[in-house]
């Protein structure tokens, strides 16, 4: 285990986190909120001093870095990021409970959007900004951001690849270009460009600059932390429609955008996962629209709310324009199915991902054909390309572990006495980084009623779901910590 290289990376993470807290501190100063400003400056000083300390202790680190170190480093980095990130909420007293502050922060960084706050609007603007910014930083990945900044080469190229593989969402991660730093830069450039575009469309629609910034952060990271108690319900249909479009855009695999940038439009449009993603959105929206049209002001209002909620749930953003808890069972059942699926691999969204489900269904189909014709030898293909057996097997393993975690979490949550619907969708929502569930954790409710044990389980689920299970699970393996 290359502890020095890991420590060096932790130093860089803490430095970046400290720097990114500065805007929140300045907002507090501008608002005359001295107490919150001092809290932020104190945490910034702590983060920067810790970064210097890690840097001094890890001078001369070897560049040797393997898959095991990559998984452990990413898992620990996200835990460290969350522990430091929750300090402003806790120390300022705006979220008095440390566990609640940690829950809110982990929910932010993992782009889940589940909240323990009963009154979001009671937070100071500086805290609201930091809360929303955790979505943006966690959306594409803080380590991917660092890889875009840090010049690496030679043996360190392997180091960056292991980190990118461990943090990026999806069944497989490859390079867009030969150099990993260049890949990270392309991803973040696209991410920033789409975020700015979203912000501009919101401002044009009359949303305040502060609200537009926070909403764009939540949309880009597909996180869904609203800065109003009714999420997006109080905004105009135009602003809600803009958010619908950008939620869908951020749920797309960023490789598709790269293909568009280099002129390979047909290759992007041939992507099988993209076609299934678009088709699922269209069919789900139509079915829910027909199901709820009598509960709204007509077909087009039903279409508006259905499109928003389908986009919000399937991209795992979690914004809401209405209380879908009040919708018929058929519509809620569709939303729960979409909670399972999630967004596309390589996007900022969570969930199982369309790519994994495609692989699972195609693998199942191959197995059935093999039973009917034992002599047949077929490879699983996605978008016309053969998928290696290692990826297919890894997808099946992931699914089994995922179901085990979901059921185990649901069982523990059931100790708190909430309804079956509440506990199951709470576990599903946090593991898939969605945010709202149904019943007592619906879009106009929160997770404040759960006990400490349940909140800790949900914190674990959020981290495990965002990091694709293994970087968090490996932290509990004794073999991961051996030097050999």
C-alpha positions as CSV (number, residue, x, y, z in Angstrom):
1,X,0.0,0.0,0.0
2,X,1.5,3.3,-1.1
3,X,0.4,5.4,1.9
4,X,2.7,8.3,0.9
5,X,1.1,8.7,-2.5
6,X,-2.3,8.5,-1.0
7,X,-1.4,11.2,1.7
8,X,-0.1,13.4,-1.1
9,X,-3.4,13.2,-2.8
10,X,-5.3,13.9,0.4
11,X,-3.2,17.0,0.8
12,X,-4.3,18.3,-2.6
13,X,-8.0,17.4,-1.9
14,X,-8.0,19.4,1.4
15,X,-6.3,22.3,-0.3
16,X,-8.9,22.4,-3.1
17,X,-11.8,22.0,-0.6
18,X,-10.4,24.9,1.5
19,X,-10.1,27.2,-1.5
20,X,-13.6,26.3,-2.7
21,X,-15.1,27.4,0.7
22,X,-13.9,30.9,0.1
23,X,-16.9,32.1,-2.0
24,X,-19.2,30.9,0.8
25,X,-17.2,32.8,3.4
26,X,-17.3,36.0,1.2
27,X,-21.1,35.7,0.7
28,X,-21.5,35.5,4.5
29,X,-19.3,38.7,4.9
30,X,-21.4,40.5,2.2
31,X,-24.6,39.6,4.1
32,X,-23.2,40.8,7.4
33,X,-23.3,37.3,8.8
34,X,-20.0,37.5,10.7
35,X,-20.5,34.3,12.7
36,X,-20.9,32.1,9.6
37,X,-18.1,33.9,7.9
38,X,-15.7,33.3,10.8
39,X,-16.8,29.7,10.9
40,X,-15.9,29.3,7.2
41,X,-12.6,31.0,7.6
42,X,-11.8,28.8,10.6
43,X,-12.6,25.6,8.6
44,X,-10.6,27.0,5.6
45,X,-7.6,27.5,7.8
46,X,-7.9,24.0,9.2
47,X,-8.2,22.5,5.8
48,X,-5.2,24.4,4.4
49,X,-3.0,23.6,7.5
50,X,-4.0,19.9,7.2
51,X,-3.1,20.0,3.5
52,X,0.4,21.4,4.3
53,X,0.8,18.8,7.0
54,X,-0.1,15.9,4.7
55,X,2.2,17.5,2.0
56,X,5.2,17.6,4.4
57,X,4.7,14.1,5.6
58,X,4.5,12.6,2.1
59,X,7.4,14.2,0.4
60,X,9.3,11.8,-1.9
61,X,6.2,9.6,-2.5
62,X,6.7,6.8,-5.1
63,X,4.5,6.9,-8.2
64,X,3.8,3.1,-8.0
65,X,0.0,2.9,-7.6
66,X,-2.3,0.0,-8.3
67,X,-6.0,-0.8,-8.4
68,X,-6.1,-1.6,-4.7
69,X,-4.6,1.7,-3.8
70,X,-6.9,3.5,-6.2
71,X,-10.0,2.0,-4.6
72,X,-8.8,2.8,-1.0
73,X,-7.7,6.3,-1.9
74,X,-11.0,7.2,-3.5
75,X,-13.0,5.8,-0.7
76,X,-11.0,7.6,2.0
77,X,-10.8,10.8,0.0
78,X,-14.6,11.0,-0.1
79,X,-14.9,10.3,3.6
80,X,-12.3,13.0,4.4
81,X,-14.0,15.4,2.0
82,X,-17.3,14.9,3.7
83,X,-16.0,15.1,7.3
84,X,-14.3,18.5,6.6
85,X,-17.1,19.7,4.4
86,X,-19.7,19.3,7.2
87,X,-17.8,21.4,9.7
88,X,-19.3,24.8,8.7
89,X,-22.8,23.5,9.2
90,X,-22.0,22.0,12.5
91,X,-19.7,24.6,14.1
92,X,-22.0,27.5,13.0
93,X,-24.9,25.8,14.8
94,X,-27.1,26.0,11.6
95,X,-27.2,22.2,11.8
96,X,-26.6,21.5,15.5
97,X,-26.2,17.7,15.2
98,X,-22.9,16.4,13.8
99,X,-24.6,13.3,12.3
100,X,-27.2,15.5,10.6
101,X,-24.5,17.9,9.3
102,X,-22.5,14.9,8.0
103,X,-25.7,13.5,6.4
104,X,-26.4,16.8,4.7
105,X,-22.8,17.1,3.4
106,X,-22.5,13.5,2.2
107,X,-25.9,14.0,0.5
108,X,-24.4,17.0,-1.2
109,X,-21.1,15.6,-2.4
110,X,-22.7,12.3,-3.5
111,X,-25.3,14.4,-5.4
112,X,-28.1,12.6,-3.6
113,X,-30.1,15.5,-2.4
114,X,-31.7,13.8,0.6
115,X,-32.1,16.3,3.4
116,X,-32.6,16.4,7.1
117,X,-33.6,20.1,7.0
118,X,-37.2,20.9,7.8
119,X,-36.8,24.5,6.8
120,X,-34.2,24.9,4.0
121,X,-34.8,28.7,3.8
122,X,-33.7,29.2,7.4
123,X,-30.1,28.6,6.3
124,X,-27.9,31.6,5.7
125,X,-27.0,32.3,2.0
126,X,-23.4,31.3,2.6
127,X,-24.5,27.9,3.9
128,X,-27.0,27.5,1.0
129,X,-24.2,28.3,-1.5
130,X,-21.8,25.8,0.1
131,X,-24.6,23.2,0.3
132,X,-25.4,23.6,-3.4
133,X,-21.7,23.7,-4.5
134,X,-21.1,20.3,-2.9
135,X,-23.4,19.0,-5.6
136,X,-21.4,20.6,-8.4
137,X,-18.0,19.4,-7.0
138,X,-19.3,15.9,-6.4
139,X,-21.1,15.6,-9.7
140,X,-18.2,15.1,-12.0
141,X,-15.9,14.0,-9.1
142,X,-13.5,16.0,-7.0
143,X,-10.6,13.6,-8.0
144,X,-11.4,14.0,-11.7
145,X,-11.2,17.8,-11.1
146,X,-7.8,17.4,-9.5
147,X,-6.6,15.1,-12.3
148,X,-7.5,17.9,-14.7
149,X,-5.3,20.3,-12.8
150,X,-2.3,18.2,-11.8
151,X,0.4,17.6,-14.5
152,X,1.3,13.9,-14.6
153,X,3.2,11.7,-16.9
154,X,5.2,8.5,-17.2
155,X,4.5,6.2,-14.3
156,X,2.0,8.6,-12.8
157,X,-0.3,8.1,-15.7
158,X,-1.2,4.7,-14.2
159,X,-1.9,6.4,-10.9
160,X,-4.4,8.8,-12.5
161,X,-6.1,5.9,-14.4
162,X,-6.7,3.9,-11.2
163,X,-8.2,7.0,-9.5
164,X,-10.5,7.8,-12.5
165,X,-11.7,4.2,-12.8
166,X,-12.4,4.1,-9.1
167,X,-14.4,7.4,-9.0
168,X,-16.2,7.5,-12.4
169,X,-19.7,6.1,-12.8
170,X,-20.4,3.1,-15.0
171,X,-19.4,-0.5,-15.7
172,X,-16.3,0.5,-17.6
173,X,-14.1,3.6,-17.9
174,X,-11.8,4.3,-20.8
175,X,-9.8,7.2,-22.1
176,X,-11.3,9.7,-24.5
177,X,-7.8,10.6,-25.5
178,X,-4.4,8.9,-24.8
179,X,-3.5,11.0,-21.8
180,X,-5.7,10.7,-18.7
181,X,-5.2,14.4,-17.7
182,X,-6.4,15.4,-21.1
183,X,-9.5,13.2,-20.6
184,X,-10.2,14.8,-17.3
185,X,-9.8,18.2,-18.8
186,X,-12.3,17.4,-21.6
187,X,-14.8,16.1,-19.1
188,X,-14.6,19.2,-16.8
189,X,-14.6,21.7,-19.7
190,X,-17.8,20.1,-21.0
191,X,-19.2,20.1,-17.5
192,X,-18.4,23.8,-16.9
193,X,-19.7,24.8,-20.3
194,X,-23.1,23.1,-19.7
195,X,-23.3,24.6,-16.2
196,X,-22.7,28.1,-17.5
197,X,-25.3,27.6,-20.2
198,X,-27.8,26.4,-17.7
199,X,-27.1,29.4,-15.5
200,X,-27.6,31.9,-18.4
201,X,-30.9,30.4,-19.4
202,X,-32.1,30.6,-15.8
203,X,-31.0,34.3,-15.4
204,X,-32.7,35.1,-18.8
205,X,-35.9,33.6,-17.3
206,X,-35.9,36.1,-14.4
207,X,-34.4,33.9,-11.7
208,X,-32.1,35.9,-9.4
209,X,-28.3,35.4,-9.9
210,X,-27.9,33.7,-6.5
211,X,-30.8,31.3,-7.1
212,X,-29.6,30.6,-10.7
213,X,-26.1,29.7,-9.4
214,X,-27.4,27.3,-6.8
215,X,-30.0,25.8,-9.1
216,X,-27.4,25.3,-11.8
217,X,-25.0,23.6,-9.3
218,X,-27.8,21.3,-8.3
219,X,-28.8,20.5,-11.9
220,X,-25.3,20.0,-13.1
221,X,-24.4,17.6,-10.4
222,X,-27.8,15.9,-10.7
223,X,-28.1,16.5,-7.0
224,X,-31.3,18.4,-6.5
225,X,-30.7,20.4,-3.3
226,X,-33.3,23.1,-3.6
227,X,-32.9,26.5,-1.9
228,X,-36.7,26.8,-1.4
229,X,-38.9,24.6,0.8
230,X,-41.0,23.6,-2.2
231,X,-37.9,22.7,-4.3
232,X,-38.7,24.1,-7.8
233,X,-42.5,24.4,-7.2
234,X,-42.5,28.2,-6.8
235,X,-40.6,29.0,-10.0
236,X,-42.2,29.7,-13.4
237,X,-43.0,27.0,-16.0
238,X,-40.2,28.4,-18.1
239,X,-37.6,27.9,-15.4
240,X,-38.9,24.5,-14.6
241,X,-38.7,23.6,-18.3
242,X,-35.1,24.8,-18.6
243,X,-34.3,22.6,-15.6
244,X,-36.0,19.6,-17.2
245,X,-33.9,20.0,-20.3
246,X,-30.6,20.4,-18.5
247,X,-31.3,17.5,-16.1
248,X,-31.6,15.3,-19.2
249,X,-28.5,16.8,-20.7
250,X,-26.4,16.1,-17.5
251,X,-27.8,12.5,-17.4
252,X,-26.2,11.8,-20.8
253,X,-22.8,10.0,-21.0
254,X,-20.2,12.8,-21.5
255,X,-18.5,10.7,-24.2
256,X,-21.4,11.6,-26.4
257,X,-20.6,15.2,-26.1
258,X,-17.0,14.6,-26.9
259,X,-18.0,12.7,-30.1
260,X,-20.2,15.7,-31.0
261,X,-17.2,18.1,-30.4
262,X,-15.0,16.1,-32.8
263,X,-17.6,15.9,-35.4
264,X,-18.6,12.3,-35.0
265,X,-22.4,13.1,-34.8
266,X,-23.5,9.7,-36.2
267,X,-21.4,7.8,-33.7
268,X,-23.0,9.7,-30.9
269,X,-26.5,9.1,-32.2
270,X,-25.8,5.4,-32.8
271,X,-25.1,4.9,-29.1
272,X,-27.5,2.2,-27.9
273,X,-27.6,3.4,-24.3
274,X,-28.5,7.0,-25.5
275,X,-31.4,5.6,-27.6
276,X,-32.8,3.6,-24.7
277,X,-32.3,6.6,-22.3
278,X,-34.3,8.9,-24.7
279,X,-37.0,6.2,-25.3
280,X,-37.4,5.5,-21.6
281,X,-37.9,9.2,-20.9
282,X,-40.5,9.6,-23.7
283,X,-42.5,6.5,-22.8
284,X,-42.5,7.1,-19.1
285,X,-43.5,10.8,-19.6
286,X,-46.4,9.8,-21.8
287,X,-47.7,7.1,-19.5
288,X,-47.6,9.4,-16.4
289,X,-49.2,12.3,-18.4
290,X,-52.1,10.1,-19.3
291,X,-52.4,8.8,-15.8
292,X,-52.4,12.2,-14.0
293,X,-54.1,14.4,-16.6
294,X,-57.4,14.5,-14.6
295,X,-55.6,15.6,-11.5
296,X,-54.1,18.7,-13.1
297,X,-55.3,21.6,-15.3
298,X,-55.3,19.5,-18.4
299,X,-53.0,17.5,-20.7
300,X,-50.3,20.1,-21.2
301,X,-49.9,20.8,-17.5
302,X,-49.8,17.1,-16.8
303,X,-47.2,16.7,-19.5
304,X,-45.1,19.6,-18.0
305,X,-45.1,18.0,-14.5
306,X,-44.6,14.5,-15.8
307,X,-41.7,15.4,-18.0
308,X,-40.0,17.3,-15.1
309,X,-40.5,14.5,-12.6
310,X,-39.4,11.7,-15.0
311,X,-36.3,13.7,-15.9
312,X,-35.6,14.4,-12.2
313,X,-35.9,10.8,-11.1
314,X,-34.3,9.0,-14.0
315,X,-31.3,11.4,-13.9
316,X,-31.3,11.0,-10.1
317,X,-31.5,14.8,-9.6
318,X,-34.4,14.9,-7.2
319,X,-35.9,18.3,-7.9
320,X,-39.7,18.5,-7.7
321,X,-42.4,20.8,-9.1
322,X,-45.2,19.1,-7.3
323,X,-45.8,16.5,-4.6
324,X,-45.8,13.2,-6.7
325,X,-46.7,11.4,-3.5
326,X,-50.3,12.4,-4.3
327,X,-50.2,10.8,-7.8
328,X,-51.9,7.5,-8.6
329,X,-50.1,4.2,-7.8
330,X,-49.3,3.6,-11.5
331,X,-47.4,6.8,-11.8
332,X,-45.5,6.3,-8.5
333,X,-44.7,2.7,-9.7
334,X,-43.1,4.1,-12.8
335,X,-41.0,6.6,-10.8
336,X,-39.8,3.8,-8.5
337,X,-38.7,1.7,-11.5
338,X,-36.9,4.8,-12.8
339,X,-35.2,5.1,-9.4
340,X,-33.7,1.7,-9.9
341,X,-32.5,2.5,-13.4
342,X,-30.8,5.9,-13.0
343,X,-29.0,7.8,-15.7
344,X,-26.4,6.9,-18.4
345,X,-23.0,5.6,-17.5
346,X,-20.4,8.4,-17.7
347,X,-22.9,11.0,-16.7
348,X,-23.2,12.9,-13.4
349,X,-26.3,10.8,-12.5
350,X,-26.5,7.8,-10.2
351,X,-28.5,4.6,-10.1
352,X,-27.7,1.2,-11.7
353,X,-27.2,3.0,-15.1
354,X,-28.8,2.1,-18.4
355,X,-25.5,0.6,-19.6
356,X,-25.5,-2.0,-16.8
357,X,-29.1,-2.9,-17.4
358,X,-28.5,-3.3,-21.1
359,X,-25.6,-5.7,-20.3
360,X,-27.7,-7.6,-17.8
361,X,-30.6,-8.1,-20.2
362,X,-28.4,-9.0,-23.1
363,X,-26.4,-11.4,-20.9
364,X,-29.7,-13.0,-19.7
365,X,-30.8,-13.3,-23.4
366,X,-27.6,-15.0,-24.3
367,X,-28.0,-17.5,-21.5
368,X,-31.5,-18.3,-22.6
369,X,-30.4,-18.8,-26.2
370,X,-27.6,-21.1,-24.9
371,X,-30.1,-23.3,-23.2
372,X,-32.1,-23.6,-26.4
373,X,-28.9,-24.1,-28.5
374,X,-25.9,-25.3,-26.3
375,X,-23.6,-25.2,-29.3
376,X,-24.1,-21.5,-30.0
377,X,-21.2,-19.2,-29.1
378,X,-22.3,-15.6,-28.8
379,X,-20.7,-12.4,-27.4
380,X,-22.7,-9.7,-25.7
381,X,-22.7,-6.6,-27.9
382,X,-23.7,-3.0,-27.1
383,X,-23.9,-0.4,-29.8
384,X,-22.5,-3.0,-32.2
385,X,-19.3,-3.5,-30.1
386,X,-18.4,-6.7,-28.3
387,X,-18.2,-6.5,-24.6
388,X,-15.5,-8.5,-22.9
389,X,-16.6,-11.2,-20.4
390,X,-14.8,-9.5,-17.6
391,X,-17.1,-6.5,-17.9
392,X,-20.2,-8.7,-18.2
393,X,-19.2,-10.8,-15.1
394,X,-18.4,-7.6,-13.2
395,X,-21.8,-6.2,-14.0
396,X,-23.5,-9.3,-12.6
397,X,-21.4,-9.1,-9.5
398,X,-22.2,-5.5,-9.0
399,X,-25.9,-6.2,-9.3
400,X,-25.8,-8.9,-6.7
401,X,-23.9,-6.7,-4.2
402,X,-26.3,-3.8,-5.0
403,X,-29.4,-5.9,-4.2
404,X,-27.8,-7.2,-1.0
405,X,-27.0,-3.7,0.2
406,X,-30.4,-2.4,-0.7
407,X,-32.2,-5.2,1.2
408,X,-29.8,-4.9,4.2
409,X,-30.3,-1.2,4.4
410,X,-34.1,-1.6,4.1
411,X,-34.1,-4.1,7.0
412,X,-32.2,-1.8,9.3
413,X,-34.3,1.2,8.4
414,X,-37.4,-0.8,9.3
415,X,-36.4,-0.6,13.0
416,X,-37.4,3.0,13.0
417,X,-41.1,2.2,12.6
418,X,-41.9,4.0,9.3
419,X,-44.0,2.4,6.6
420,X,-42.7,-0.2,4.2
421,X,-43.0,2.4,1.3
422,X,-41.0,5.0,3.3
423,X,-38.2,2.6,4.3
424,X,-37.8,0.9,1.0
425,X,-37.8,4.1,-1.1
426,X,-35.5,5.8,1.4
427,X,-32.9,3.0,1.0
428,X,-33.4,3.0,-2.7
429,X,-33.2,6.7,-3.0
430,X,-30.0,7.0,-1.0
431,X,-28.2,4.0,-2.6
432,X,-29.1,5.4,-6.1
433,X,-28.3,9.0,-5.1
434,X,-31.8,10.3,-6.0
435,X,-33.0,12.3,-2.9
436,X,-36.7,12.1,-2.4
437,X,-38.5,8.8,-2.0
438,X,-42.2,8.2,-1.2
439,X,-44.5,8.6,1.8
440,X,-42.6,10.1,4.8
441,X,-39.5,10.8,2.7
442,X,-41.4,12.2,-0.3
443,X,-40.6,15.4,-2.2
444,X,-42.1,17.8,0.4
445,X,-40.8,15.8,3.3
446,X,-37.3,15.0,4.7
447,X,-35.2,12.4,6.5
448,X,-35.1,14.2,9.9
449,X,-37.3,11.6,11.5
450,X,-34.8,8.7,11.2
451,X,-32.7,7.8,14.2
452,X,-28.9,8.0,14.3
453,X,-28.3,4.4,13.2
454,X,-30.6,4.7,10.2
455,X,-28.9,8.0,9.2
456,X,-25.5,6.4,9.4
457,X,-26.7,3.5,7.2
458,X,-28.0,6.0,4.7
459,X,-24.8,7.9,4.8
460,X,-23.0,4.7,3.9
461,X,-25.5,4.0,1.1
462,X,-25.0,7.4,-0.4
463,X,-21.2,7.0,-0.5
464,X,-21.4,3.5,-1.7
465,X,-23.9,4.4,-4.5
466,X,-21.9,7.4,-5.7
467,X,-18.6,5.5,-5.8
468,X,-20.1,2.4,-7.4
469,X,-19.9,0.3,-4.3
470,X,-16.4,-1.1,-4.4
471,X,-14.2,1.9,-3.2
472,X,-16.3,2.1,0.0
473,X,-16.7,-1.7,0.5
474,X,-13.0,-2.3,0.1
475,X,-12.3,-0.1,3.2
476,X,-13.8,-2.9,5.3
477,X,-11.4,-5.5,3.8
478,X,-8.3,-6.4,5.9
479,X,-6.5,-7.3,2.6
480,X,-6.8,-3.8,1.3
481,X,-4.6,-2.4,4.1
482,X,-1.8,-4.9,3.7
483,X,1.5,-3.5,2.3
484,X,2.0,-6.4,0.0
